[in-house]
């Protein structure tokens, strides 16, 4: 999958313990996620083409990946 852009709730960066989602992003993505409000992230997720439900129950542990195409 070609990830062009990643969006993370600002609250995740501010409230999640070290070593969780923000740290995972740094280790797994080739780009730095942009931060937006949790409300904006929920609004954008309504237009998602696909959703992966992991069962994670940590507050704000959501990420939006904007995918491109590879040729």
C-alpha positions in Angstrom: 0.0 0.0 0.0 1.3 3.4 -0.9 0.6 5.8 2.0 0.6 9.4 0.8 -0.6 11.0 4.1 -1.4 9.9 7.6 -3.6 11.7 10.1 -3.6 11.2 13.8 -5.8 12.8 16.5 -4.0 15.5 18.3 -5.3 14.0 21.5 -3.4 10.8 20.8 -0.1 12.7 20.8 -1.1 14.6 24.0 -2.7 11.8 26.0 -1.4 8.4 25.0 1.6 6.9 26.9 5.0 6.8 25.3 5.5 3.7 23.2 2.0 3.6 21.9 0.4 4.8 18.6 2.6 7.9 18.0 5.7 5.9 18.5 4.4 3.1 16.3 3.8 5.6 13.5 7.4 6.8 13.7 8.7 3.2 13.4 6.3 2.0 10.7 5.5 4.9 8.4 7.9 6.6 6.0 6.3 10.0 6.8 5.3 12.0 9.9 1.6 11.9 10.6 -0.3 15.2 10.5 -2.3 15.9 13.7 -5.9 17.1 13.6 -8.6 17.2 16.2 -10.3 14.0 17.2 -13.6 15.5 16.0 -12.1 16.2 12.6 -10.7 12.7 12.4 -14.2 11.2 13.1 -15.7 13.5 10.4 -13.2 12.3 7.8 -13.6 8.7 8.7 -17.3 8.9 7.6 -15.9 9.2 4.0 -13.6 6.2 4.3 -13.5 3.6 1.5 -12.3 0.9 3.9 -12.1 0.5 7.7 -9.9 -1.9 9.6 -11.3 -2.7 13.1 -8.5 -4.1 15.3 -10.4 -4.3 18.6 -8.0 -1.8 20.2 -9.8 0.0 23.0 -7.2 2.6 23.9 -8.8 6.1 23.6 -7.8 8.0 20.5 -5.9 5.0 19.0 -7.1 5.7 15.5 -5.2 6.7 12.4 -6.4 7.7 8.9 -4.1 6.5 6.1 -4.6 8.2 2.8 -3.5 5.8 0.1 -2.3 6.5 -3.4 -1.6 4.1 -6.2 1.7 2.4 -7.2 2.6 2.0 -10.9 
